[in-house]
Amino acid sequence: MKKKKITTFDVVNTIILILLMIVCLYPFIYVIFASFSDPWALSLHKGLLLKPLGFTLAGYRAVFENRSIWTGYGTTLFNLVIGTSINILLTLLAAYGISRNTLLKKPLTIMIVVTMFFTSGIIPRFLVVKSLGLYNTRMAMILPTAINVFNLIIMRTAMESVPKELEEAAVMDGASHFTILFKIFTPLIKSTIAVLVLYYGVAHWNQWYQALLYIQSRDKYPLQLVLREILIGSATEGMTSGAVDSLGESFMLGETIKYATIIVATVPILAIYPMLQKHFVKGVMVGAVKG
């Protein structure tokens, strides 16, 4: 086998990509090291952090003993599972209706795309949510964003790429629209569905602004809103009670708690990506129609 010649472009491109990877990865590595570091040593340290300064799990103990973290996890997992399921189901149904309706496809698409450029605003959305009885309920973080227009366009495009011969053959066999959608279209575009599951899932996991608008009870706060309070509002006083004796030690441990909270809130969603990565690069349409 003939070996590929390494060019100057390949070398320069590789070096640039490695540097970009380091720039993007180092902040996360810094947070990991800081979360395990001794609070006093971390407060005195300046510059790059290439290893943990000492070792302590006090920050993680304070995080996992905080009830708000666990209730936030519960709310976020509820939004992630139920919300993503509703998102995918409604996006599938809407994309199928648009892609198969040849008469109204263009006007429907234009009406949907227009919503990407013109929004109703915060106050009208808040009034609608309150009038529907969704205020201060978990569904207020799910139903108002049940369909993302950008994701809908992606799903519609994927369905339009499915050969019409498959649909025509199913119709001749007496298949209904639901049978065609869920038994023919869905398996053929599962790579697109997997990508949209990741898009919707990340959106639900990172959701905090809607909760800030529509949620009043603290026991319904999602994890990211709890994290926001800890990072911006410095709400770590209650988490350090009993762990330290002085005000200075409480402040130092509070800084470590912030880093530990970031790790606890970030790692689960990062763990999902490797399971869906293959769908980003693997096609499923090859060989669907022969002859």
N, C-alpha and C positions, 0 to 999 in steps of 0.2 A: 504494500500500500504506500502510495506516494505521500510523504509528509508535507503538510502545509507550511509554506514559508512564512516566517514571522517578520512582519514589516514594522517600520518605525511607528506607523499609525497604531498598530496593535499594542505596542509597548506604551506609547503615550496614553492611549485610551484606557488601558488597564490601570496605569498609575492614577489617572484622574478619577476613575471609578472607585479605586481603593480609597483614595483621599475623601471622596464624597461619602463613601460608606462609613469611614471613621468619623467624619463630621456629624453624620446622622445618628450613628450608634453611640457615640461617646456620652451625650447627655443622659441616655437611659442607663449606661454603665455607671455614670457618676451617681445617679439616684440609688442604684443598687448598693454600691459601696457605702454611700452616705447612710443608708438605712441600717446597715450593720455596724457603723462606726460608733466609737465612744463619743457621747455628746460634747464633753469638754474638749477632747482632741479635735473634733470636727469644727468647733467654734473658733479654735485657734489656728486652724489650717487655712492657708491661702494658696491659690493657684490650682493646678490640675490635681485630680484625685485618682491615683492609679491603683489603689488597693484600700481595703477598709482600714481605718485608723483604730486599732484595737478591735474588739469584737463584743457586741452586746445584742441581745434580743429584746431589750427593754421596750424599744419602739413598737415591735411587732406584738409583744404581750399587751401593751396599752391599746393597740388597735383592735386586737381580737377580744379584748375585755369590754370594748365600747359597744353598747347596745345599738347605737345609731348606725354603726357599720353593718351589723347583721340585718337590721330592718331595711337598711338601704339595699343590701344585697338581695333580700327577698323581693323587694319592689322591682329592682332592676331585672332580676331573673324572670319575674312575672311578665314585665314589659317585653323582655327579650323573646320569650317562648310564645306567649299569646299574641303579642304585637307582630312579630315576624310572621307567624302563621297567617294572621289576618292580612298582612301586607301581601304576602305571596299569593294567597287565594284570590284576593280582589284584583291584584295586578294581572294574574293569569286570565281571569274572567274578562276584564276590561280589554286586555291586549287581544284576546281571541275574538271578541266582538268587533273590535276595530279592524283587525286584519282580514276578517272574512266578510265584512259588510262592504262590498264594492261600491254601492250606491252612495253611502254616507261616509266613506272612509276619509275623504279629503276634508269636508267641513268639520267632521268630528276631530280630526287630527289638528286642524287649525284652532278650534275652540280650546282644545287641551293645551296646546303649545302656548297660546296666549296667556294662560295662567302662570307660566314661568316668568313672564315679564311684568305682569300686573297682579299685585296681591291686594288682599282686602285690608290689611293693616291690623295692628294689635287689638285696638278697641273693638272693632266689629267681630273679630274672632272670639274675643273674650265674651262678648254679649251673646254670641251664638252658643258657645260652650255652656254658659250659665243658663240660657233659656232651655237648653236640651236636658238640663239636670245632670250634666257631667262635671260640674264644678266640684272640686275636692274629692274626685273619684279617680281611681287608677286608669279608667278608660279615657279620661281627659288627655292622657299622654299617648293614647293609641289611636283612637278614632279620628281626631282632626288631621292626622297625617297618615291615614290608612293607605293612600296611594301616592307615591312619589312620581311626578310627571316624567322626570328623566329616566327613572327605572321602567316606567310604562313604555316609553319609546323604545328602550332597549329590548324589552320583552316582545313588543309588537314586531320589531325588525327581525328578531329571531324566529318568530312564528311565520313571517312572510317568506323566510328562506326555506321552510319546509315544502317539499315538492307537492304540488296540487294533486298529483296522481295518487298519493297516499290517501288524501281526504276523499277523493272521488271513489276510490276502491272501497273505503269504509262506508260511504253513503250507499253505494250499490249493495253492500251487505246488510243494510238496514241499521247502521250505527247512528245513535243520536249525537247531538252536539256535545253533550257531556262526555259520552264515550270517546268521541274523536279527540276532545281536549285532554282528558286525563289518561287515556290509554294509548294514544298515538302521538299527540303533540308533546305532552309533558316528558315522556322518556327521551324523545329526540332532542329536546332543548334543555336537558337537565344540567348541562354545563352553564348555560345562561342563568338558570334558576339558582344554581349553587352560588354564582357570583352575586346575584341579587339578594340571596339569603345573607351573604356576608355584608353587603351594603346596608341592608335594613337592620341587621343585627348590630353592626357597629354604631349606626345611628341611634338605636334604642339604648345601647350600652352607654353612649356618651351623652344621652339626653339629660339636660338639667334646666334649660330655659323654659320649656313648657311647664315643668313642675313648679318653677318659680312663679309662673303666671297663674296656674290653675289649681295648685295644691296648697292647702292651708295647714293640714295636720302634719306634724313632724313625723309621725309613724308611717306616713305614705311617701316620704321623701325618697327619691332614687339615690343610688350610691354616689353618683357624680355631684348631686346637690350637697350631700354630706361632705364630700371631698372639697367642694368649693368653699363651704363654711370653714373647714379646717385650714385650707391654704390661704384664703383671702381674709376670712374673719378671724383667723388665729384662734379658733375654738378648740384649743387643746388643754385648757385648764382642768376641765373635769376628767380628762383622760390621764393626767399625771398625778391625780390625788392618790396619796398612799404610796406612790412609787419613789417620791423624792421628799426631802425635808425642807429645803430652802427655796426661795423664790427664784434665785439664779439657776439652780439645778432644774427647776420646773420649766423655765424658759428654754434651757439647752435641750432637755429631753423633748420639749415640744417641737423643736426643729427636726429631731430625728423621727418623731412621730409623723411629721408631714411627709418625709421621704418614704417611710414604711407604708403609709396610706396610699401613696401613688403606686407603689409596687403591687399592693393588694388589689387595687382597683384596675390595674392595667394588665397583669399577667393572664387572667382568665380569657380575655378577648384575644390576646396574642396567641394563646394556645389553640384557638379555633382555626387560625389561618392555615397551618400546615395540612389540616384535614381537607381543606377546600382548594389548596394550591394547584393540584393536578387538573382541576376543571378550568383553570385559567389558560392552560397550554394544550389541553387535549381536546380535539374535536370529536363529536359523536355523529356527525352527519355523513362521514365517509362510508360509502357502501350502503346507504339507506335505500337508494333506488338503483337498480341495475338494469342494463339493457337500453 
